């Protein structure tokens, strides 16, 4: 990622469904008085709503689980510094801090609709972590 301004950063996003990275665009993250604003500039995605989270580790490399290689496993779980162990969504302060609003992907495979994460206040909260767009939607349940 690279710093764009004092209160903005832009991160490249790579598709890892096959375990290899292919650049699909970037997401600009800005500090606002209401929380962090994630503005995607992405393409090549499956239309619909996708789960979108901050994950604990900065690596999206594959890892082994039950004898099988799993794409992006090294990212770890959703960011949960309070160790709540609960996946309750972006508006509930009793769950994962890394739970973000769903990412809307248009019929043409692009995602440009901004998302506000009210519980995240500072770009520094993203340092040392990763952003992940999941294949499918998110019902915010464990």
SULUR-V39432 format. One record per backbone hydrogen bond with DSSP energy under -1.0 kcal/mol. CO is the residue of the C=O (numbers start at 0). NH is the residue of the N-H. E is the energy in kcal/mol with one decimal. If there is no record, write none. Layout:
co: <CO | CO>
nh: <NH | NH>
e: <E | E>
//
This chain:
co: <1 | 4 | 6 | 7 | 7 | 8 | 9 | 10 | 12 | 15 | 21 | 23 | 24 | 25 | 26 | 27 | 28 | 29 | 31 | 34 | 35 | 36 | 37 | 38 | 40 | 41 | 47 | 49 | 50 | 51 | 52 | 53 | 54 | 60 | 62 | 64 | 67 | 69 | 69 | 71 | 72 | 74 | 76 | 78 | 79 | 85 | 91 | 97 | 102 | 104 | 105 | 108 | 109 | 110 | 114 | 116 | 119 | 121 | 122 | 125 | 129 | 131 | 135>
nh: <9 | 7 | 30 | 3 | 4 | 28 | 1 | 26 | 23 | 18 | 14 | 42 | 12 | 40 | 10 | 38 | 8 | 36 | 34 | 31 | 116 | 29 | 114 | 27 | 25 | 110 | 104 | 102 | 133 | 99 | 131 | 78 | 129 | 73 | 69 | 67 | 64 | 62 | 72 | 74 | 75 | 56 | 55 | 97 | 82 | 95 | 94 | 53 | 49 | 47 | 108 | 44 | 105 | 41 | 37 | 35 | 35 | 124 | 125 | 128 | 54 | 52 | 50>
e: <-2.1 | -1.3 | -2.6 | -1.4 | -1.6 | -3.6 | -2.1 | -2.4 | -2.9 | -1.8 | -3.2 | -2.3 | -2.7 | -2.7 | -2.5 | -3.5 | -2.5 | -3.1 | -1.3 | -1.1 | -3.1 | -2.4 | -2.6 | -2.7 | -1.7 | -1.8 | -2.8 | -2.7 | -3.2 | -1.6 | -2.9 | -3.0 | -1.8 | -2.4 | -3.6 | -1.8 | -2.9 | -1.9 | -1.5 | -1.7 | -1.8 | -2.8 | -2.9 | -2.7 | -2.3 | -2.6 | -1.2 | -2.0 | -2.6 | -2.4 | -2.2 | -2.2 | -3.1 | -2.1 | -3.1 | -1.5 | -1.8 | -1.6 | -2.0 | -1.8 | -3.6 | -2.3 | -3.2>
//
